[in-house]
Amino acid sequence: MSDGYVDPSGNTEQFRAFANPPDATTAVESPSRLPLVLGGAVVGVLLVAVATWLVLS
């Protein structure tokens, strides 16, 4: 009869999960894309304003 104990060295995936448990301090967050989006929007508005100024002058 099985005792329900699973040996963490049974396979590589289980051993890695046992040896390096997930931790909130090791999680790497991706940087925010908000500054990139806002910068692109500002550049777009400036390009439209310059194009409009060139067409009207």
Distance bins in CASP14 RR format, pairs under 12 A and 6 or more apart:
PFRMAT RR
TARGET T0000
AUTHOR 0000-0000-0000
RMODE 2
METHOD distances of the structure
MODEL  1
6 13 0 0 0 0 0 1 0 0 0 0 0
6 14 1 0 0 1 0 0 0 0 0 0 0
6 15 0 0 0 0 0 1 0 0 0 0 0
6 17 0 0 0 0 0 1 0 0 0 0 0
6 18 0 0 0 0 1 0 0 0 0 0 0
7 14 1 0 0 1 0 0 0 0 0 0 0
7 15 0 0 0 0 1 0 0 0 0 0 0
7 18 0 0 0 0 1 0 0 0 0 0 0
8 14 1 0 1 0 0 0 0 0 0 0 0
8 15 1 0 1 0 0 0 0 0 0 0 0
8 16 0 0 0 0 1 0 0 0 0 0 0
8 17 1 0 0 1 0 0 0 0 0 0 0
8 18 1 1 0 0 0 0 0 0 0 0 0
8 19 1 0 0 1 0 0 0 0 0 0 0
8 20 0 0 0 0 0 1 0 0 0 0 0
8 21 0 0 0 0 0 1 0 0 0 0 0
9 15 1 0 1 0 0 0 0 0 0 0 0
9 16 0 0 0 0 0 1 0 0 0 0 0
9 17 0 0 0 0 0 1 0 0 0 0 0
9 18 1 0 0 1 0 0 0 0 0 0 0
9 19 0 0 0 0 1 0 0 0 0 0 0
10 16 0 0 0 0 0 1 0 0 0 0 0
10 17 0 0 0 0 0 1 0 0 0 0 0
10 18 0 0 0 0 1 0 0 0 0 0 0
11 17 0 0 0 0 0 1 0 0 0 0 0
11 18 0 0 0 0 0 1 0 0 0 0 0
12 18 0 0 0 0 0 1 0 0 0 0 0
12 19 0 0 0 0 0 1 0 0 0 0 0
12 20 0 0 0 0 0 1 0 0 0 0 0
13 19 0 0 0 0 0 1 0 0 0 0 0
13 20 0 0 0 0 0 1 0 0 0 0 0
14 20 0 0 0 0 0 1 0 0 0 0 0
14 21 0 0 0 0 0 1 0 0 0 0 0
15 21 0 0 0 0 0 1 0 0 0 0 0
16 22 0 0 0 0 0 1 0 0 0 0 0
17 23 0 0 0 0 0 1 0 0 0 0 0
20 26 0 0 0 0 1 0 0 0 0 0 0
21 27 0 0 0 0 0 1 0 0 0 0 0
30 36 0 0 0 0 0 1 0 0 0 0 0
32 38 0 0 0 0 0 1 0 0 0 0 0
33 39 0 0 0 0 0 1 0 0 0 0 0
33 40 0 0 0 0 0 1 0 0 0 0 0
34 40 0 0 0 0 0 1 0 0 0 0 0
34 41 0 0 0 0 0 1 0 0 0 0 0
35 41 0 0 0 0 0 1 0 0 0 0 0
35 42 0 0 0 0 0 1 0 0 0 0 0
36 42 0 0 0 0 0 1 0 0 0 0 0
36 43 0 0 0 0 0 1 0 0 0 0 0
37 43 0 0 0 0 0 1 0 0 0 0 0
37 44 0 0 0 0 0 1 0 0 0 0 0
38 44 0 0 0 0 0 1 0 0 0 0 0
38 45 0 0 0 0 0 1 0 0 0 0 0
39 45 0 0 0 0 1 0 0 0 0 0 0
39 46 0 0 0 0 1 0 0 0 0 0 0
39 47 0 0 0 0 0 1 0 0 0 0 0
40 46 0 0 0 0 1 0 0 0 0 0 0
40 47 0 0 0 0 1 0 0 0 0 0 0
41 47 0 0 0 0 0 1 0 0 0 0 0
41 48 0 0 0 0 0 1 0 0 0 0 0
42 48 0 0 0 0 0 1 0 0 0 0 0
42 49 0 0 0 0 0 1 0 0 0 0 0
43 49 0 0 0 0 0 1 0 0 0 0 0
43 50 0 0 0 0 0 1 0 0 0 0 0
44 50 0 0 0 0 1 0 0 0 0 0 0
44 51 0 0 0 0 1 0 0 0 0 0 0
44 52 0 0 0 0 0 1 0 0 0 0 0
45 51 0 0 0 0 0 1 0 0 0 0 0
45 52 0 0 0 0 0 1 0 0 0 0 0
46 52 0 0 0 0 0 1 0 0 0 0 0
46 53 0 0 0 0 0 1 0 0 0 0 0
47 53 0 0 0 0 0 1 0 0 0 0 0
47 54 0 0 0 0 0 1 0 0 0 0 0
48 54 0 0 0 0 0 1 0 0 0 0 0
48 55 0 0 0 0 0 1 0 0 0 0 0
49 55 0 0 0 0 0 1 0 0 0 0 0
49 56 0 0 0 0 0 1 0 0 0 0 0
50 56 0 0 0 0 0 1 0 0 0 0 0
50 57 0 0 0 0 0 1 0 0 0 0 0
51 57 0 0 0 0 0 1 0 0 0 0 0
END
